[in-house]
Amino acid sequence: MSESRRPSKSQLARRAARELAVQGLYQWQMTGKSISAVEAEFRSQVADDDLEDHENWHKVMEIADLAMLHLLMQGVAKHRDALDDGIAPLLDRPLGELDAIELAILRLGAFELGYRLEVPYRVVINEGVELAKSFGATDGHRYVNGILDKLAARLRASEVAARRR
């Protein structure tokens, strides 16, 4: 039986950035505030002693790759229409009927698949599944997995084909 490897500090920082990005994208989708305003609120909450979950929030913000968080949030907002156009044909329902968390995760995954080619497609899918398990509905991770898998086959056909050989 093999031991599972512990994530490195940089892997933990990237995962924390993705977790915060999903929460920020959700807030952006629900409130209609600018993505910059949402990001600024996130950063200011670290100093807010009245925040109910201050300690956990502070820990996540402390380990998160904040440059990556900025890149993810700004990138998804900037490319939202193109991301939605790529996701929509793969869905079994209209985009507007998706759960808001699943939509945020799919947009994040679509952004990474389409614009962050240095991140292996399997990492993008796995991170999306883990985010859906943490934040989404009971079986939302299965839905996210299926959509991101189909999207990866479209956006990164050669990378997917190479892995399957």
Backbone as CSV, one residue per row, in Angstrom:
resi,resn,N_x,N_y,N_z,CA_x,CA_y,CA_z,C_x,C_y,C_z
1,MET,0.837,-1.171,0.000,0.000,0.000,0.000,0.888,1.244,0.000
2,SER,0.637,2.134,-0.927,1.481,3.325,-1.028,0.952,4.446,-0.149
3,GLU,1.874,5.215,0.375,1.493,6.359,1.196,1.042,7.487,0.285
4,SER,0.013,8.208,0.704,-0.387,9.361,-0.096,0.590,10.491,0.183
5,ARG,0.936,11.206,-0.872,1.893,12.296,-0.734,1.203,13.514,-0.147
6,ARG,1.924,14.205,0.693,1.413,15.459,1.254,1.637,16.559,0.240
7,PRO,0.672,17.455,0.102,0.862,18.571,-0.838,1.986,19.493,-0.361
8,SER,2.706,20.037,-1.318,3.762,20.990,-0.998,3.134,22.315,-0.582
9,LYS,3.964,23.216,-0.057,3.474,24.546,0.331,2.877,25.278,-0.869
10,SER,3.539,25.165,-2.003,3.033,25.866,-3.190,1.718,25.256,-3.673
11,GLN,1.558,23.939,-3.546,0.288,23.308,-3.914,-0.827,23.772,-2.971
12,LEU,-0.519,23.843,-1.688,-1.506,24.331,-0.720,-1.875,25.786,-0.990
13,ALA,-0.891,26.586,-1.374,-1.139,27.998,-1.679,-2.037,28.143,-2.900
14,ARG,-1.813,27.308,-3.907,-2.652,27.355,-5.113,-4.059,26.863,-4.807
15,ARG,-4.170,25.809,-4.005,-5.496,25.310,-3.645,-6.266,26.365,-2.850
16,ALA,-5.605,27.017,-1.901,-6.250,28.072,-1.118,-6.697,29.216,-2.029
17,ALA,-5.879,29.565,-3.017,-6.249,30.619,-3.967,-7.498,30.227,-4.746
18,ARG,-7.572,28.968,-5.155,-8.760,28.503,-5.884,-9.995,28.505,-4.988
19,GLU,-9.838,28.102,-3.735,-10.972,28.123,-2.804,-11.497,29.542,-2.632
20,LEU,-10.592,30.470,-2.430,-10.989,31.867,-2.279,-11.580,32.411,-3.577
21,ALA,-11.019,32.002,-4.707,-11.540,32.457,-5.996,-12.981,32.000,-6.190
22,VAL,-13.280,30.761,-5.854,-14.658,30.271,-5.994,-15.593,31.092,-5.104
23,GLN,-15.170,31.349,-3.885,-16.009,32.148,-2.979,-16.184,33.571,-3.510
24,GLY,-15.103,34.132,-4.040,-15.179,35.476,-4.600,-16.035,35.526,-5.856
25,LEU,-15.894,34.534,-6.722,-16.701,34.490,-7.938,-18.175,34.307,-7.600
26,TYR,-18.457,33.498,-6.608,-19.834,33.321,-6.152,-20.405,34.670,-5.685
27,GLN,-19.643,35.369,-4.860,-20.086,36.669,-4.354,-20.290,37.651,-5.509
28,TRP,-19.389,37.652,-6.455,-19.467,38.524,-7.629,-20.738,38.224,-8.431
29,GLN,-21.006,36.939,-8.653,-22.196,36.523,-9.400,-23.479,36.929,-8.674
30,MET,-23.481,36.792,-7.357,-24.705,37.014,-6.579,-24.983,38.492,-6.299
31,THR,-23.925,39.289,-6.171,-24.124,40.687,-5.769,-24.086,41.667,-6.933
32,GLY,-23.426,41.288,-8.006,-23.289,42.207,-9.121,-22.225,43.271,-8.901
33,LYS,-21.499,43.186,-7.786,-20.390,44.111,-7.537,-19.277,43.831,-8.537
34,SER,-18.399,44.803,-8.716,-17.248,44.569,-9.593,-16.338,43.525,-8.951
35,ILE,-15.620,42.822,-9.787,-14.710,41.799,-9.269,-13.618,42.436,-8.422
36,SER,-13.211,43.641,-8.773,-12.190,44.344,-7.986,-12.709,44.689,-6.600
37,ALA,-13.979,45.079,-6.513,-14.579,45.397,-5.211,-14.671,44.146,-4.342
38,VAL,-15.047,43.031,-4.949,-15.137,41.770,-4.199,-13.759,41.374,-3.695
39,GLU,-12.756,41.473,-4.553,-11.400,41.115,-4.147,-10.912,42.025,-3.022
40,ALA,-11.200,43.303,-3.120,-10.799,44.249,-2.072,-11.481,43.913,-0.750
41,GLU,-12.754,43.525,-0.801,-13.465,43.121,0.414,-12.817,41.892,1.040
42,PHE,-12.431,40.940,0.216,-11.769,39.742,0.727,-10.513,40.119,1.490
43,ARG,-9.715,40.959,0.893,-8.453,41.348,1.523,-8.697,42.145,2.799
44,SER,-9.725,42.977,2.824,-9.993,43.791,4.012,-10.568,42.961,5.156
45,GLN,-11.198,41.845,4.841,-11.786,41.005,5.893,-10.732,40.374,6.789
46,VAL,-9.523,40.264,6.286,-8.443,39.700,7.104,-8.243,40.551,8.353
47,ALA,-8.426,41.842,8.204,-8.208,42.757,9.329,-9.469,42.977,10.161
48,ASP,-10.580,42.360,9.778,-11.851,42.576,10.460,-11.977,41.626,11.654
49,ASP,-11.798,42.150,12.842,-11.861,41.317,14.051,-13.272,40.824,14.354
50,ASP,-14.275,41.456,13.776,-15.651,41.048,14.016,-16.097,39.895,13.121
51,LEU,-15.277,39.541,12.161,-15.627,38.457,11.256,-15.782,37.170,12.064
52,GLU,-16.939,36.536,11.924,-17.267,35.357,12.728,-16.227,34.244,12.590
53,ASP,-15.805,33.989,11.378,-14.856,32.907,11.123,-13.468,33.489,10.839
54,HIS,-13.133,34.541,11.562,-11.904,35.301,11.316,-10.657,34.421,11.301
55,GLU,-10.547,33.537,12.254,-9.328,32.736,12.362,-9.132,31.859,11.128
56,ASN,-10.175,31.146,10.705,-10.047,30.297,9.522,-9.829,31.122,8.265
57,TRP,-10.563,32.215,8.125,-10.395,33.082,6.970,-8.951,33.591,6.904
58,HIS,-8.458,34.031,8.037,-7.096,34.558,8.096,-6.089,33.486,7.696
59,LYS,-6.290,32.260,8.163,-5.368,31.167,7.829,-5.360,30.896,6.327
60,VAL,-6.543,30.874,5.716,-6.614,30.619,4.280,-5.959,31.765,3.512
61,MET,-6.267,33.000,3.904,-5.663,34.156,3.234,-4.151,34.180,3.436
62,GLU,-3.713,33.723,4.590,-2.290,33.732,4.902,-1.511,32.759,4.025
63,ILE,-2.086,31.605,3.712,-1.354,30.617,2.914,-1.637,30.745,1.423
64,ALA,-2.708,31.440,1.051,-3.098,31.520,-0.358,-2.080,32.281,-1.194
65,ASP,-1.955,31.850,-2.417,-1.161,32.555,-3.410,-2.033,33.720,-3.884
66,LEU,-1.809,34.900,-3.302,-2.677,36.047,-3.571,-2.523,36.570,-4.995
67,ALA,-1.358,36.399,-5.587,-1.186,36.794,-6.987,-2.045,35.892,-7.885
68,MET,-2.086,34.621,-7.564,-2.907,33.688,-8.326,-4.391,33.989,-8.108
69,LEU,-4.773,34.288,-6.877,-6.159,34.647,-6.585,-6.581,35.831,-7.459
70,HIS,-5.739,36.849,-7.507,-6.018,38.027,-8.326,-6.163,37.632,-9.801
71,LEU,-5.224,36.855,-10.301,-5.250,36.406,-11.689,-6.536,35.643,-12.003
72,LEU,-6.919,34.730,-11.125,-8.108,33.913,-11.354,-9.380,34.761,-11.354
73,MET,-9.525,35.593,-10.341,-10.747,36.390,-10.242,-10.856,37.374,-11.400
74,GLN,-9.777,38.086,-11.685,-9.800,39.061,-12.773,-9.967,38.374,-14.130
75,GLY,-9.296,37.245,-14.298,-9.376,36.522,-15.569,-10.760,35.993,-15.861
76,VAL,-11.398,35.411,-14.865,-12.756,34.903,-15.065,-13.702,36.055,-15.391
77,ALA,-13.584,37.143,-14.667,-14.463,38.291,-14.927,-14.226,38.852,-16.331
78,LYS,-12.976,38.995,-16.707,-12.635,39.565,-18.014,-13.139,38.691,-19.166
79,HIS,-13.059,37.385,-19.006,-13.387,36.452,-20.087,-14.731,35.738,-19.874
80,ARG,-15.569,36.257,-18.996,-16.823,35.578,-18.648,-17.630,35.151,-19.865
81,ASP,-17.833,36.041,-20.811,-18.673,35.706,-21.970,-18.082,34.549,-22.771
82,ALA,-16.782,34.584,-23.017,-16.132,33.500,-23.758,-16.180,32.189,-22.963
83,LEU,-15.985,32.285,-21.656,-16.049,31.086,-20.813,-17.447,30.484,-20.857
84,ASP,-18.453,31.341,-20.711,-19.839,30.864,-20.753,-20.178,30.249,-22.108
85,ASP,-19.673,30.851,-23.183,-19.905,30.308,-24.529,-19.275,28.925,-24.687
86,GLY,-18.166,28.686,-24.015,-17.531,27.376,-24.080,-18.223,26.336,-23.219
87,ILE,-18.774,26.777,-22.109,-19.438,25.864,-21.173,-20.844,25.497,-21.643
88,ALA,-21.597,26.480,-22.104,-23.033,26.321,-22.388,-23.383,25.117,-23.269
89,PRO,-22.658,24.864,-24.369,-23.045,23.725,-25.216,-22.855,22.358,-24.555
90,LEU,-22.114,22.313,-23.464,-21.835,21.048,-22.787,-22.849,20.731,-21.693
91,LEU,-23.707,21.678,-21.397,-24.648,21.542,-20.280,-25.927,20.835,-20.705
92,ASP,-26.602,20.269,-19.721,-27.889,19.625,-19.960,-29.059,20.554,-19.620
93,ARG,-28.750,21.818,-19.358,-29.755,22.830,-19.019,-29.175,24.198,-19.350
94,PRO,-30.007,25.203,-19.381,-29.472,26.551,-19.637,-28.500,26.988,-18.539
95,LEU,-27.528,27.776,-18.927,-26.509,28.269,-18.008,-27.130,28.936,-16.781
96,GLY,-28.190,29.685,-16.979,-28.856,30.394,-15.888,-29.510,29.492,-14.858
97,GLU,-29.684,28.229,-15.181,-30.294,27.289,-14.246,-29.269,26.515,-13.412
98,LEU,-27.989,26.750,-13.685,-26.952,26.085,-12.890,-26.933,26.629,-11.473
99,ASP,-26.570,25.789,-10.542,-26.308,26.212,-9.177,-25.173,27.242,-9.231
100,ALA,-25.287,28.311,-8.464,-24.314,29.405,-8.517,-22.897,28.951,-8.164
101,ILE,-22.770,28.029,-7.235,-21.431,27.521,-6.880,-20.860,26.697,-8.033
102,GLU,-21.681,25.831,-8.601,-21.214,25.033,-9.732,-20.818,25.930,-10.895
103,LEU,-21.572,26.984,-11.139,-21.229,27.930,-12.201,-19.882,28.586,-11.923
104,ALA,-19.664,29.012,-10.693,-18.381,29.627,-10.332,-17.231,28.638,-10.546
105,ILE,-17.426,27.401,-10.161,-16.381,26.375,-10.322,-16.143,26.080,-11.798
106,LEU,-17.213,25.974,-12.578,-17.051,25.717,-14.007,-16.371,26.879,-14.714
107,ARG,-16.735,28.099,-14.354,-16.062,29.254,-14.957,-14.580,29.263,-14.602
108,LEU,-14.266,28.970,-13.349,-12.874,28.919,-12.923,-12.121,27.836,-13.692
109,GLY,-12.702,26.649,-13.779,-12.068,25.555,-14.523,-11.905,25.884,-15.997
110,ALA,-12.927,26.485,-16.590,-12.853,26.863,-18.002,-11.752,27.892,-18.223
111,PHE,-11.625,28.839,-17.294,-10.558,29.836,-17.409,-9.193,29.164,-17.359
112,GLU,-9.009,28.269,-16.422,-7.697,27.617,-16.311,-7.416,26.733,-17.524
113,LEU,-8.429,26.038,-18.024,-8.219,25.205,-19.207,-7.890,26.041,-20.439
114,GLY,-8.539,27.167,-20.558,-8.364,27.975,-21.756,-7.233,28.978,-21.721
115,TYR,-6.890,29.461,-20.530,-5.936,30.573,-20.439,-4.704,30.285,-19.580
116,ARG,-4.689,29.157,-18.894,-3.527,28.834,-18.052,-2.983,27.473,-18.492
117,LEU,-2.428,27.474,-19.679,-1.989,26.223,-20.300,-0.848,25.547,-19.545
118,GLU,-0.186,26.281,-18.665,0.895,25.683,-17.864,0.356,24.748,-16.782
119,VAL,-0.937,24.841,-16.498,-1.563,23.965,-15.509,-2.103,22.739,-16.246
120,PRO,-1.637,21.545,-15.916,-2.121,20.340,-16.602,-3.647,20.207,-16.481
121,TYR,-4.263,19.760,-17.567,-5.723,19.672,-17.575,-6.244,18.768,-16.465
122,ARG,-5.513,17.715,-16.113,-5.963,16.814,-15.046,-5.986,17.539,-13.704
123,VAL,-5.049,18.445,-13.486,-5.021,19.237,-12.257,-6.260,20.134,-12.209
124,VAL,-6.573,20.777,-13.329,-7.745,21.654,-13.380,-9.006,20.865,-13.039
125,ILE,-9.160,19.703,-13.644,-10.353,18.879,-13.384,-10.379,18.421,-11.932
126,ASN,-9.261,17.917,-11.433,-9.222,17.440,-10.044,-9.529,18.559,-9.054
127,GLU,-8.970,19.731,-9.291,-9.240,20.862,-8.400,-10.716,21.249,-8.467
128,GLY,-11.288,21.251,-9.660,-12.714,21.557,-9.797,-13.585,20.570,-9.031
129,VAL,-13.234,19.295,-9.123,-13.984,18.253,-8.398,-13.867,18.464,-6.890
130,GLU,-12.658,18.729,-6.417,-12.466,18.955,-4.975,-13.218,20.192,-4.490
131,LEU,-13.220,21.247,-5.290,-13.966,22.458,-4.926,-15.463,22.161,-4.860
132,ALA,-15.947,21.381,-5.819,-17.370,21.025,-5.824,-17.727,20.145,-4.628
133,LYS,-16.818,19.266,-4.237,-17.066,18.451,-3.040,-17.128,19.324,-1.794
134,SER,-16.271,20.341,-1.729,-16.218,21.221,-0.556,-17.370,22.206,-0.499
135,PHE,-17.722,22.787,-1.634,-18.669,23.894,-1.634,-19.998,23.592,-2.314
136,GLY,-20.046,22.573,-3.150,-21.228,22.334,-3.967,-22.246,21.399,-3.351
137,ALA,-23.241,21.101,-4.150,-24.305,20.181,-3.752,-23.751,18.755,-3.661
138,THR,-24.540,17.862,-3.122,-24.099,16.491,-2.843,-23.399,15.817,-4.015
139,ASP,-24.015,15.794,-5.179,-23.392,15.141,-6.329,-22.880,16.143,-7.359
140,GLY,-22.737,17.388,-6.959,-22.260,18.421,-7.867,-20.886,18.127,-8.433
141,HIS,-20.052,17.434,-7.658,-18.707,17.116,-8.138,-18.737,16.226,-9.376
142,ARG,-19.723,15.370,-9.470,-19.828,14.498,-10.649,-20.175,15.313,-11.895
143,TYR,-21.074,16.249,-11.709,-21.477,17.115,-12.810,-20.292,17.961,-13.263
144,VAL,-19.606,18.580,-12.320,-18.431,19.402,-12.627,-17.378,18.558,-13.346
145,ASN,-17.133,17.358,-12.871,-16.160,16.463,-13.495,-16.518,16.210,-14.954
146,GLY,-17.764,15.878,-15.205,-18.193,15.579,-16.573,-18.045,16.761,-17.511
147,ILE,-18.451,17.940,-17.053,-18.383,19.130,-17.902,-16.927,19.519,-18.155
148,LEU,-16.111,19.547,-17.115,-14.705,19.924,-17.301,-13.956,18.906,-18.154
149,ASP,-14.314,17.640,-18.038,-13.689,16.605,-18.859,-14.004,16.847,-20.340
150,LYS,-15.257,17.141,-20.645,-15.652,17.432,-22.033,-14.976,18.710,-22.532
151,LEU,-14.899,19.700,-21.678,-14.270,20.960,-22.060,-12.773,20.773,-22.315
152,ALA,-12.133,19.974,-21.484,-10.706,19.686,-21.679,-10.477,19.003,-23.027
153,ALA,-11.359,18.085,-23.402,-11.230,17.390,-24.684,-11.328,18.374,-25.849
154,ARG,-12.101,19.439,-25.676,-12.232,20.456,-26.728,-11.074,21.442,-26.728
155,LEU,-10.704,21.922,-25.540,-9.702,22.986,-25.452,-8.266,22.476,-25.461
156,ARG,-8.083,21.251,-25.021,-6.726,20.700,-24.910,-6.672,19.297,-25.509
157,ALA,-7.182,19.190,-26.719,-7.312,17.882,-27.376,-5.992,17.121,-27.438
158,SER,-4.899,17.797,-27.801,-3.621,17.078,-27.923,-3.105,16.620,-26.565
159,GLU,-3.289,17.438,-25.536,-2.849,17.058,-24.190,-3.666,15.865,-23.676
160,VAL,-4.970,15.893,-23.908,-5.851,14.802,-23.478,-5.486,13.517,-24.236
161,ALA,-5.292,13.642,-25.562,-4.951,12.469,-26.384,-3.616,11.874,-25.954
162,ALA,-2.642,12.713,-25.655,-1.323,12.233,-25.225,-1.426,11.461,-23.911
163,ARG,-2.260,11.942,-23.017,-2.420,11.262,-21.721,-3.100,9.915,-21.889
164,ARG,-4.015,9.804,-22.827,-4.789,8.566,-23.013,-3.982,7.489,-23.730
165,ARG,-2.866,7.869,-24.359,-2.034,6.872,-25.056,-1.233,6.048,-24.114
